[in-house]
Amino acid sequence: MKKLLVFFLLVSAHVFAQINTQPKQDLVKDPFFNTPQKNAPAEKVKLIHSDFFQKVIDKYQGNPYFSGNVQFAHQGSVLTADEVIFYQEQNFVKAIGNVKLQNADGSVITSGEMEYDGNTQKGIARKKVLLIDPGQTIETETLYYDRISNKAYFNTGGTITKDGNVMYTKSATYDLNSRLIDFTGNVKIDNADYTVEGVNIVQNQNNNTATFNGATTITNKKNPANLIYTEKGTYNMNSKEVYLKKNSRIHYNGKILTGDDLYFNQLSGFGTGKGNVTLRDPLEKRYMKGGYGEIYEKKDSAMMTDKPYAVKILEKDSMYFSADRILAYQKVDEINPLKKKSFLRAYRKARMFKSNIQLRADSLRFNETDGIMHLNGKPIAWSGEKQVTGDKIEAYFDTENEYIDSLRVIGNAFAISKADSLNLKDEFNQVKGKLMTVYYKNNEITLAKVIGNAQAITYADDQNEKTKEVERIGVSLSTCGTIEAEFEGRKVQIISCNIGANTEIYPMSLISREQRFFPDFNWNTKDRLRTWQDIFVESPDYEETKYEADDALYNAAQKVIDEQKAKEEAKKPKRVRK
């Protein structure tokens, strides 16, 4: 045993004697090693073991090289390889074949070749490089490693695998202290549920979150049409929650949500948007906008607040909606379970603008599929120079041909039509009752059917056969159980008056202005929506139209009557007190 020990000491002395007597040789290093380290350690790389040692003047610049189970150590790290060239004066080693670097922090680097500088504590691994860190692996062709900063990076393309996630990128920097990986260039993260692609992604291995810088897309593998796009955001890969901050879009169920600040949970399907929020639904030909929005993917519904509005896109004449809160959702058809129906609801201060009809109410519910709209809370509808009010209004639209078909008014139904829209006389045709159905033709009101306590005030005209001029001849007052009134241009004609019918016609000279208006008459020109932008205000507050009182004939007749009464009174003998 003593002889073996003496022999080993003699061999070691001989080896290092040769190393120490080696003339200085120029060593060409990768520029990576040229960056000096602060407080560079003086500790030298140490040989632990090798089976063989050689030194050839014309090989490896005359520096010694070791082979067979070679082991070198430095600062707690152990390097093993088939062959190692040792540049003792430069404190530098080159390892070839089955290279393995075992670090004190538990990380391991394997490769075909490796260079390590003991002064800078930097290394370069080449050829099928594999960095194994607890829970993950990095594969690349060339890996740069800095032990002092404890960072590794590559720029030749690589793959990182962790917890079922496979990450591909052109270049990446891995901070082993903070466990942050900075991916740059054609980044792709792949797992069983989704794919993430971007230009720069920073992944935190501690909390399994990813930060997106630049254009990034997250695609659902089961349904590739469901995807998320952003240019700045954060994704929690454990909770499947994503926070988006710039130029972001969430695609789900054929819809697209955008906004300044978006949130989405892929597990629950719940998402929110803040600031310039837009929800587009190309299939339903509808979009919604507002300051704040919520989506419920699994319920296929969305809600918008903070000055929200919605547009139902029609080829000829779109519909514009607004309210304090707007809700859009789909429900399974009760008759056909394979079919879904789309609905839109507007709560508080609901407004709807369409060129041929404008609506106001406290709340609105619209079946977009069937074209039925329900208005509650002091509803009012305008069409041309016609106004309809009641306790509740149901509007029926032909969705295929994009026109309004009819209105059904329930409770205190009241329809008003300007008798002559070409002048400013206070002459209005009026029809009212408990229930009313108003029919449209070519987007114009043509007929009104009233049931229950039906009443009408209509103006009667006569046309001169010779001059063809229309002359106002009087006012008709009708009370019936049911009334049918026909609207034709500026005229309203009672074509049916049944059940306790009573109609009286008064010439203009014998009917007062008060008699020409029902007590609850309210011709509203101040709140009427004249443009689609009027949906954004509680009331456009237009200047009230002032109409001229048409009392000339009545006043003249009353003057004659009063004068006649005065004459009659004057003829009567006066009583004399005795």
C-alpha positions as CSV (number, residue, x, y, z in Angstrom):
1,M,0.0,0.0,0.0
2,K,2.8,2.4,0.9
3,K,4.6,1.6,-2.3
4,L,1.4,2.4,-4.3
5,L,1.0,5.7,-2.5
6,V,4.7,6.6,-3.1
7,F,4.2,5.7,-6.8
8,F,1.1,8.0,-7.1
9,L,2.9,10.9,-5.5
10,L,5.8,10.5,-7.8
11,V,3.5,10.4,-10.8
12,S,1.6,13.4,-9.7
13,A,4.8,15.3,-9.0
14,H,6.1,14.4,-12.5
15,V,2.7,15.5,-14.1
16,F,2.5,18.9,-12.5
17,A,6.2,19.5,-12.9
18,Q,5.6,19.1,-16.6
19,I,2.6,21.4,-16.4
20,N,4.5,24.0,-14.5
21,T,7.4,24.0,-16.9
22,Q,5.1,24.3,-19.9
23,P,5.9,27.5,-21.8
24,K,3.1,30.0,-22.0
25,Q,0.9,29.5,-25.0
26,D,-1.6,31.9,-26.6
27,L,-5.2,30.7,-26.0
28,V,-8.0,31.8,-28.3
29,K,-11.2,32.2,-26.3
30,D,-14.8,32.9,-27.2
31,P,-15.6,36.6,-26.7
32,F,-18.0,35.4,-24.0
33,F,-15.0,34.9,-21.7
34,N,-13.6,38.3,-22.2
35,T,-16.1,40.1,-20.0
36,P,-14.3,40.4,-16.6
37,Q,-16.1,39.5,-13.4
38,K,-16.2,41.7,-10.4
39,N,-14.1,40.4,-7.6
40,A,-12.9,37.5,-9.6
41,P,-11.8,34.6,-7.3
42,A,-8.2,33.5,-7.1
43,E,-9.1,29.9,-6.7
44,K,-7.7,27.6,-9.4
45,V,-9.4,24.8,-11.2
46,K,-8.3,21.6,-9.7
47,L,-7.7,18.1,-11.1
48,I,-9.5,15.4,-9.1
49,H,-8.9,12.3,-11.2
50,S,-7.9,11.0,-14.6
51,D,-6.9,7.6,-15.8
52,F,-4.4,9.0,-18.3
53,F,-2.3,12.1,-18.7
54,Q,-0.5,13.3,-21.9
55,K,1.4,16.3,-23.0
56,V,2.4,16.8,-26.7
57,I,4.2,19.9,-27.8
58,D,2.3,20.2,-31.2
59,K,-1.1,19.2,-29.7
60,Y,-3.4,21.6,-27.8
61,Q,-0.7,24.2,-27.9
62,G,1.5,22.0,-25.8
63,N,-0.9,22.0,-22.9
64,P,-1.5,18.8,-20.9
65,Y,-4.6,16.8,-21.5
66,F,-6.3,14.2,-19.5
67,S,-8.4,11.2,-20.5
68,G,-10.4,8.4,-18.9
69,N,-12.9,9.3,-16.1
70,V,-11.5,12.8,-15.9
71,Q,-12.7,15.0,-13.0
72,F,-12.0,18.6,-12.3
73,A,-13.4,20.7,-9.5
74,H,-13.9,24.5,-9.0
75,Q,-15.9,26.5,-6.4
76,G,-18.1,23.5,-5.5
77,S,-18.8,22.4,-9.1
78,V,-17.5,19.2,-10.5
79,L,-16.7,18.7,-14.2
80,T,-16.4,15.2,-15.7
81,A,-15.6,14.2,-19.3
82,D,-13.8,11.7,-21.5
83,E,-11.0,14.1,-22.2
84,V,-10.0,17.5,-20.7
85,I,-7.3,20.0,-21.9
86,F,-6.0,22.0,-19.0
87,Y,-4.6,25.6,-19.6
88,Q,-3.1,25.9,-16.1
89,E,-1.8,29.5,-16.4
90,Q,-5.1,30.7,-17.8
91,N,-7.1,28.7,-15.3
92,F,-9.1,27.4,-18.3
93,V,-10.3,23.9,-19.3
94,K,-11.7,22.4,-22.5
95,A,-13.7,19.2,-22.0
96,I,-14.5,16.7,-24.8
97,G,-16.9,13.7,-24.8
98,N,-19.7,12.9,-22.4
99,V,-19.2,16.2,-20.6
100,K,-21.1,16.8,-17.3
101,L,-21.0,19.8,-15.0
102,Q,-22.5,19.1,-11.6
103,N,-23.2,22.4,-9.7
104,A,-23.6,23.0,-6.0
105,D,-27.2,24.2,-6.5
106,G,-28.2,20.9,-7.9
107,S,-28.3,21.9,-11.6
108,V,-26.5,19.6,-14.1
109,I,-25.2,20.4,-17.6
110,T,-24.3,17.7,-20.0
111,S,-22.9,18.2,-23.5
112,G,-20.6,16.9,-26.1
113,E,-18.0,19.7,-25.4
114,M,-17.5,22.3,-22.8
115,E,-15.1,25.2,-22.1
116,Y,-14.8,26.6,-18.6
117,D,-12.9,29.7,-17.4
118,G,-12.0,29.4,-13.7
119,N,-11.2,33.1,-13.4
120,T,-14.5,34.4,-14.8
121,Q,-16.5,31.3,-13.8
122,K,-18.1,31.2,-17.2
123,G,-18.6,28.2,-19.4
124,I,-19.8,27.3,-22.9
125,A,-21.4,23.9,-23.6
126,R,-21.8,22.7,-27.1
127,K,-23.3,19.7,-29.0
128,K,-26.5,18.3,-27.6
129,V,-26.5,20.4,-24.5
130,L,-28.8,19.5,-21.7
131,L,-29.3,21.6,-18.6
132,I,-31.2,19.8,-15.9
133,D,-32.6,21.9,-13.1
134,P,-35.0,20.5,-10.5
135,G,-38.3,20.0,-12.4
136,Q,-37.2,21.1,-15.8
137,T,-34.7,20.5,-18.6
138,I,-33.2,22.8,-21.3
139,E,-32.0,21.4,-24.6
140,T,-29.9,23.3,-27.1
141,E,-26.8,23.1,-29.3
142,T,-24.8,25.9,-27.5
143,L,-25.3,27.0,-24.0
144,Y,-23.5,29.9,-22.3
145,Y,-23.2,29.7,-18.5
146,D,-22.2,32.2,-15.9
147,R,-21.7,30.7,-12.4
148,I,-21.3,34.1,-10.6
149,S,-24.6,35.5,-11.8
150,N,-25.9,32.0,-12.0
151,K,-27.4,32.6,-15.5
152,A,-27.4,30.5,-18.6
153,Y,-28.5,31.5,-22.1
154,F,-28.5,30.2,-25.7
155,N,-29.2,31.8,-29.1
156,T,-29.1,28.8,-31.4
157,G,-32.6,27.6,-30.7
158,G,-33.7,25.3,-27.9
159,T,-36.3,23.5,-26.0
160,I,-37.3,23.8,-22.3
161,T,-39.5,21.1,-20.7
162,K,-41.3,21.6,-17.4
163,D,-44.4,20.1,-15.8
164,G,-45.9,19.0,-19.1
165,N,-45.1,22.3,-20.8
166,V,-42.7,22.2,-23.7
167,M,-41.2,25.6,-24.7
168,Y,-39.4,26.3,-28.0
169,T,-37.5,29.5,-28.7
170,K,-34.6,30.9,-30.7
171,S,-32.9,32.3,-27.7
172,A,-33.4,32.3,-23.9
173,T,-31.8,33.5,-20.7
174,Y,-32.3,31.5,-17.5
175,D,-31.7,33.0,-14.1
176,L,-31.2,30.0,-11.8
177,N,-31.5,32.2,-8.7
178,S,-34.8,33.9,-9.5
179,R,-35.8,31.0,-11.8
180,L,-36.9,33.4,-14.5
181,I,-36.5,32.4,-18.1
182,D,-36.5,35.1,-20.8
183,F,-37.6,33.7,-24.2
184,T,-36.9,35.8,-27.3
185,G,-37.6,35.1,-31.0
186,N,-40.3,32.7,-32.3
187,V,-41.3,31.6,-28.8
188,K,-43.7,28.7,-28.5
189,I,-45.1,27.1,-25.3
190,D,-47.0,23.8,-25.9
191,N,-49.0,21.7,-23.5
192,A,-52.0,19.4,-23.7
193,D,-54.6,22.2,-23.5
194,Y,-53.1,25.3,-25.2
195,T,-50.3,26.7,-27.3
196,V,-48.6,30.1,-26.6
197,E,-46.7,31.8,-29.4
198,G,-44.9,35.2,-29.1
199,V,-41.8,37.3,-29.7
200,N,-40.8,37.7,-26.0
201,I,-42.0,35.7,-23.0
202,V,-40.6,35.8,-19.5
203,Q,-41.6,32.8,-17.5
204,N,-41.3,32.6,-13.7
205,Q,-40.7,29.0,-12.7
206,N,-41.5,29.8,-9.0
207,N,-45.1,30.7,-9.5
208,N,-45.5,29.3,-13.0
209,T,-46.5,32.6,-14.6
210,A,-45.6,34.0,-18.0
211,T,-45.2,37.7,-18.9
212,F,-45.8,38.6,-22.5
213,N,-43.9,41.5,-24.2
214,G,-44.8,42.0,-27.8
215,A,-47.3,40.2,-30.0
216,T,-48.4,36.9,-28.3
217,T,-51.2,34.4,-29.0
218,I,-52.7,31.8,-26.7
219,T,-54.6,29.2,-28.7
220,N,-57.0,26.6,-27.3
221,K,-56.1,23.2,-28.8
222,K,-59.6,21.7,-28.5
223,N,-61.1,24.7,-30.2
224,P,-58.5,26.7,-32.1
225,A,-61.0,29.5,-32.8
226,N,-60.9,30.3,-29.1
227,L,-57.7,32.3,-28.6
228,I,-56.2,35.2,-26.8
229,Y,-54.0,37.9,-28.4
230,T,-52.1,40.6,-26.6
231,E,-48.9,42.7,-26.8
232,K,-48.5,42.9,-23.1
233,G,-49.8,40.7,-20.4
234,T,-49.4,38.0,-17.8
235,Y,-50.5,34.4,-17.8
236,N,-50.8,32.1,-14.7
237,M,-50.4,28.6,-16.1
238,N,-51.6,27.0,-12.9
239,S,-54.9,28.9,-12.5
240,K,-55.2,29.5,-16.3
241,E,-55.8,33.2,-15.6
242,V,-54.6,35.8,-18.1
243,Y,-54.2,39.5,-17.6
244,L,-53.9,41.6,-20.7
245,K,-52.7,45.2,-20.9
246,K,-52.1,46.3,-24.5
247,N,-53.9,45.8,-27.9
248,S,-55.6,42.7,-26.5
249,R,-58.3,40.4,-27.9
250,I,-60.2,37.4,-26.4
251,H,-61.8,35.2,-29.1
252,Y,-64.5,32.8,-27.7
253,N,-67.6,31.2,-29.2
254,G,-67.2,33.2,-32.4
255,K,-67.1,36.5,-30.4
256,I,-64.2,38.9,-29.9
257,L,-63.6,41.0,-26.7
258,T,-61.2,43.9,-26.8
259,G,-60.3,46.6,-24.2
260,D,-57.5,48.5,-22.6
261,D,-57.4,46.1,-19.7
262,L,-58.7,42.5,-20.0
263,Y,-58.9,39.5,-17.7
264,F,-59.9,36.0,-18.6
265,N,-60.1,32.7,-16.7
266,Q,-59.8,29.7,-19.1
267,L,-61.2,27.3,-16.5
268,S,-64.4,29.2,-15.5
269,G,-64.8,31.0,-18.8
270,F,-65.3,34.3,-17.0
271,G,-63.7,37.5,-18.3
272,T,-63.7,41.2,-17.7
273,G,-62.7,44.3,-19.7
274,K,-62.0,47.9,-18.6
275,G,-61.6,50.9,-20.8
276,N,-62.8,51.1,-24.4
277,V,-64.4,47.7,-24.1
278,T,-65.8,46.2,-27.3
279,L,-67.6,42.8,-27.8
280,R,-68.1,41.9,-31.4
281,D,-70.4,39.1,-32.5
282,P,-70.0,38.6,-36.3
283,L,-72.4,35.7,-36.3
284,E,-75.2,37.7,-34.7
285,K,-74.2,40.8,-36.6
286,R,-73.9,42.8,-33.3
287,Y,-71.3,44.6,-31.3
288,M,-71.4,46.2,-27.9
289,K,-69.2,48.9,-26.4
290,G,-68.7,50.4,-23.0
291,G,-66.3,51.4,-20.3
292,Y,-66.6,48.1,-18.5
293,G,-67.7,44.6,-19.6
294,E,-68.0,41.0,-18.4
295,I,-68.2,37.8,-20.5
296,Y,-69.4,34.3,-19.4
297,E,-68.1,31.9,-22.0
298,K,-69.9,28.8,-20.7
299,K,-73.3,30.7,-20.4
300,D,-72.6,32.4,-23.7
301,S,-73.5,35.8,-22.2
302,A,-72.0,39.2,-21.8
303,M,-72.7,42.3,-19.9
304,M,-71.7,45.9,-20.5
305,T,-71.8,49.0,-18.3
306,D,-70.3,52.5,-18.0
307,K,-72.0,54.3,-20.9
308,P,-72.6,51.1,-22.9
309,Y,-74.3,50.8,-26.3
310,A,-75.0,48.1,-28.8
311,V,-75.4,48.0,-32.5
312,K,-77.4,45.4,-34.4
313,I,-75.8,45.6,-37.8
314,L,-78.4,45.4,-40.6
315,E,-77.7,45.7,-44.2
316,K,-80.1,48.5,-44.9
317,D,-80.8,50.2,-41.5
318,S,-78.9,49.2,-38.3
319,M,-80.4,49.4,-34.8
320,Y,-78.6,51.3,-32.0
321,F,-79.2,50.5,-28.3
322,S,-78.1,52.2,-25.1
323,A,-78.9,52.0,-21.3
324,D,-77.1,52.0,-18.0
325,R,-76.5,48.2,-18.4
326,I,-76.8,46.0,-21.5
327,L,-76.8,42.2,-21.4
328,A,-76.5,39.9,-24.4
329,Y,-77.0,36.1,-24.2
330,Q,-78.1,33.0,-25.9
331,K,-80.7,30.4,-24.8
332,V,-81.6,27.0,-26.2
333,D,-84.8,27.1,-28.2
334,E,-87.6,25.4,-26.2
335,I,-89.1,23.9,-29.4
336,N,-85.8,22.9,-31.1
337,P,-83.1,22.0,-28.5
338,L,-80.5,22.0,-31.3
339,K,-81.1,25.7,-32.0
340,K,-80.2,28.7,-29.9
341,K,-81.9,32.1,-29.7
342,S,-80.1,35.4,-29.1
343,F,-81.4,38.0,-26.7
344,L,-80.4,41.5,-25.8
345,R,-81.5,43.3,-22.6
346,A,-81.1,47.0,-21.7
347,Y,-81.8,48.1,-18.1
348,R,-82.6,51.7,-16.9
349,K,-82.9,54.5,-19.4
350,A,-83.1,52.1,-22.4
351,R,-83.0,53.7,-25.8
352,M,-83.2,52.3,-29.4
353,F,-82.7,54.2,-32.6
354,K,-83.6,53.1,-36.1
355,S,-84.3,55.5,-38.9
356,N,-88.0,54.5,-39.1
357,I,-88.6,54.0,-35.4
358,Q,-87.2,55.4,-32.2
359,L,-87.9,53.9,-28.7
360,R,-87.5,55.0,-25.1
361,A,-88.3,53.0,-21.9
362,D,-87.0,52.2,-18.5
363,S,-86.0,48.7,-19.7
364,L,-85.9,46.8,-23.0
365,R,-85.8,43.1,-23.9
366,F,-85.1,42.1,-27.5
367,N,-85.4,38.6,-28.9
368,E,-83.0,39.1,-31.8
369,T,-83.8,35.7,-33.4
370,D,-87.6,36.2,-33.5
371,G,-87.5,40.0,-33.8
372,I,-89.7,40.6,-30.7
373,M,-88.9,43.6,-28.5
374,H,-90.5,44.3,-25.1
375,L,-90.4,47.8,-23.6
376,N,-91.4,48.4,-20.0
377,G,-91.5,51.5,-17.8
378,K,-93.1,54.5,-19.5
379,P,-92.3,53.3,-23.1
380,I,-92.7,55.7,-26.0
381,A,-92.2,55.1,-29.7
382,W,-91.9,57.5,-32.6
383,S,-92.3,56.8,-36.3
384,G,-92.2,59.8,-38.6
385,E,-94.8,62.3,-37.3
386,K,-96.5,59.7,-35.2
387,Q,-96.1,58.9,-31.5
388,V,-97.2,55.8,-29.5
389,T,-97.2,55.5,-25.7
390,G,-98.6,53.0,-23.2
391,D,-97.9,51.0,-20.0
392,K,-96.1,48.4,-22.1
393,I,-95.1,48.2,-25.7
394,E,-94.2,45.1,-27.8
395,A,-92.5,45.8,-31.1
396,Y,-92.4,43.1,-33.8
397,F,-89.6,43.2,-36.4
398,D,-89.2,41.2,-39.6
399,T,-85.6,40.1,-39.1
400,E,-85.2,38.7,-42.6
401,N,-86.4,41.8,-44.4
402,E,-85.2,44.2,-41.7
403,Y,-88.3,46.2,-41.2
404,I,-90.8,46.8,-38.4
405,D,-94.0,44.9,-38.7
406,S,-96.2,46.1,-35.8
407,L,-96.5,47.5,-32.3
408,R,-98.7,46.0,-29.5
409,V,-99.5,48.4,-26.8
410,I,-100.8,47.1,-23.5
411,G,-102.5,49.4,-21.0
412,N,-103.3,53.1,-21.6
413,A,-102.5,52.8,-25.3
414,F,-102.3,56.2,-26.9
415,A,-101.4,57.0,-30.5
416,I,-100.8,60.6,-31.8
417,S,-100.4,61.7,-35.3
418,K,-99.7,65.2,-36.6
419,A,-102.8,66.1,-38.7
420,D,-100.6,68.0,-41.1
421,S,-96.9,67.7,-40.8
422,L,-96.5,70.6,-43.3
423,N,-97.6,73.2,-40.9
424,L,-97.2,74.1,-37.2
425,K,-100.9,74.2,-36.3
426,D,-101.8,72.4,-33.1
427,E,-103.9,69.8,-34.9
428,F,-103.3,66.1,-33.9
429,N,-105.2,63.0,-34.6
430,Q,-105.5,60.9,-31.5
431,V,-106.5,57.3,-30.8
432,K,-106.5,55.6,-27.4
433,G,-107.8,52.7,-25.4
434,K,-106.8,49.7,-23.2
435,L,-105.1,47.6,-25.9
436,M,-103.8,48.7,-29.3
437,T,-102.1,47.1,-32.2
438,V,-100.3,49.4,-34.6
439,Y,-99.5,48.0,-38.1
440,Y,-96.7,49.1,-40.4
441,K,-96.4,49.0,-44.1
442,N,-93.2,50.1,-45.9
443,N,-92.0,51.3,-42.5
444,E,-95.0,53.6,-42.0
445,I,-97.9,53.3,-39.6
446,T,-100.9,52.4,-41.7
447,L,-103.5,51.0,-39.2
448,A,-104.4,51.0,-35.5
449,K,-106.8,48.6,-33.9
450,V,-108.0,49.5,-30.4
451,I,-109.9,47.3,-28.0
452,G,-111.5,48.5,-24.7
453,N,-112.7,52.0,-24.0
454,A,-111.6,53.1,-27.5
455,Q,-111.7,56.8,-28.2
456,A,-110.6,58.9,-31.1
457,I,-110.2,62.5,-32.1
458,T,-109.7,62.9,-35.8
459,Y,-109.7,65.8,-38.2
460,A,-112.0,65.6,-41.2
461,D,-111.0,67.0,-44.5
462,D,-112.8,67.5,-47.8
463,Q,-111.3,67.9,-51.2
464,N,-112.7,70.4,-53.7
465,E,-113.5,68.5,-56.9
466,K,-112.6,71.4,-59.1
467,T,-109.5,72.8,-57.4
468,K,-108.5,69.6,-55.7
469,E,-107.6,71.6,-52.7
470,V,-108.1,70.0,-49.3
471,E,-110.2,71.9,-46.9
472,R,-110.5,71.3,-43.2
473,I,-114.2,70.8,-42.3
474,G,-114.2,69.7,-38.7
475,V,-113.2,67.3,-35.9
476,S,-114.7,63.9,-35.2
477,L,-115.0,62.6,-31.6
478,S,-115.6,58.9,-31.4
479,T,-116.1,56.5,-28.4
480,C,-116.5,52.8,-29.1
481,G,-115.7,49.4,-27.6
482,T,-113.3,48.8,-30.5
483,I,-111.9,51.2,-33.1
484,E,-110.0,50.7,-36.3
485,A,-108.2,53.8,-37.5
486,E,-106.5,54.0,-40.9
487,F,-103.5,56.2,-41.3
488,E,-103.0,57.4,-44.9
489,G,-100.4,60.1,-45.3
490,R,-101.5,63.0,-43.2
491,K,-105.0,61.7,-42.7
492,V,-106.5,59.4,-40.1
493,Q,-109.9,57.8,-40.9
494,I,-112.0,55.8,-38.6
495,I,-113.0,52.8,-40.7
496,S,-114.7,50.8,-37.9
497,C,-116.3,51.9,-34.6
498,N,-118.2,49.1,-32.8
499,I,-119.8,48.2,-29.5
500,G,-121.5,51.2,-28.0
501,A,-120.4,53.4,-30.9
502,N,-120.9,57.1,-30.7
503,T,-119.4,59.6,-33.1
504,E,-120.0,63.3,-33.2
505,I,-118.6,65.6,-35.9
506,Y,-118.0,69.3,-35.0
507,P,-117.2,72.0,-37.5
508,M,-114.1,73.9,-36.6
509,S,-116.2,76.8,-35.5
510,L,-118.0,74.8,-32.9
511,I,-115.3,72.9,-31.1
512,S,-112.9,74.5,-28.6
513,R,-109.2,73.8,-28.4
514,E,-109.6,72.0,-25.1
515,Q,-112.1,69.6,-26.7
516,R,-109.6,68.7,-29.4
517,F,-107.2,67.1,-27.0
518,F,-107.5,64.2,-24.6
519,P,-106.6,65.2,-21.0
520,D,-103.4,63.0,-21.0
521,F,-102.2,64.3,-24.4
522,N,-98.4,64.7,-24.4
523,W,-96.7,65.3,-27.8
524,N,-93.1,64.9,-26.9
525,T,-90.6,66.6,-29.2
526,K,-88.0,67.3,-26.5
527,D,-87.0,63.7,-25.8
528,R,-87.4,62.3,-29.3
529,L,-84.2,60.7,-30.8
530,R,-83.4,62.4,-34.0
531,T,-79.9,60.9,-34.6
532,W,-78.4,57.6,-33.4
533,Q,-76.0,59.6,-31.2
534,D,-79.0,60.7,-29.1
535,I,-79.0,57.3,-27.4
536,F,-76.1,58.4,-25.2
537,V,-78.0,61.0,-23.3
538,E,-81.0,60.6,-21.0
539,S,-82.8,63.2,-23.1
540,P,-81.6,65.1,-26.2
541,D,-83.5,68.0,-24.6
542,Y,-84.4,69.5,-28.0
543,E,-86.2,72.8,-28.0
544,E,-89.9,72.1,-27.7
545,T,-91.7,72.7,-31.0
546,K,-94.2,75.5,-30.6
547,Y,-97.5,75.1,-32.4
548,E,-99.9,77.8,-33.4
549,A,-103.4,77.6,-31.8
550,D,-106.0,77.1,-34.6
551,D,-108.9,78.9,-32.8
552,A,-109.8,81.6,-35.3
553,L,-113.0,80.0,-36.5
554,Y,-114.1,79.0,-33.0
555,N,-113.3,82.3,-31.5
556,A,-115.1,84.1,-34.3
557,A,-118.2,81.9,-33.8
558,Q,-118.0,82.4,-30.1
559,K,-117.9,86.1,-30.6
560,V,-121.0,86.0,-32.7
561,I,-122.7,83.8,-30.2
562,D,-121.7,86.1,-27.3
563,E,-122.9,89.1,-29.2
564,Q,-126.2,87.4,-30.0
565,K,-126.6,86.5,-26.4
566,A,-125.9,90.1,-25.4
567,K,-128.6,91.3,-27.8
568,E,-131.1,88.9,-26.4
569,E,-130.3,89.9,-22.9
570,A,-130.7,93.6,-23.9
571,K,-134.3,92.9,-25.3
572,K,-135.4,91.4,-22.1
573,P,-137.5,93.8,-19.9
574,K,-135.6,95.0,-16.9
575,R,-137.1,94.5,-13.5
576,V,-137.7,97.7,-11.5
577,R,-137.6,97.6,-7.7
578,K,-140.6,99.2,-6.0
